[in-house]
């Protein structure tokens, strides 16, 4: 993300979508949890072994919700700061 500048674009400024950021954060959190569970530092998983995945569902859900909240919060903070400092006339 570039730093704010004194350049004023001709485009209408718009806020970032908090919902979209939460969805992307949840996807990123899910991928991070799956990498942590099934990553290269763990032993190989048998093709038919689903108990390992089922046992780690709470970890996956917590990571997905945590990343979703983090991304949504960062987006909301960005929108708040932009409305106060960058686009005060809107």
Secondary structure as GFF3:
##gff-version 3
##sequence-region A 1 90
A	DSSP	alpha_helix	18	38	.	.	.	ID=ss1
A	DSSP	alpha_helix	51	55	.	.	.	ID=ss2
A	DSSP	alpha_helix	57	81	.	.	.	ID=ss3
A	DSSP	pi_helix	82	86	.	.	.	ID=ss4
###
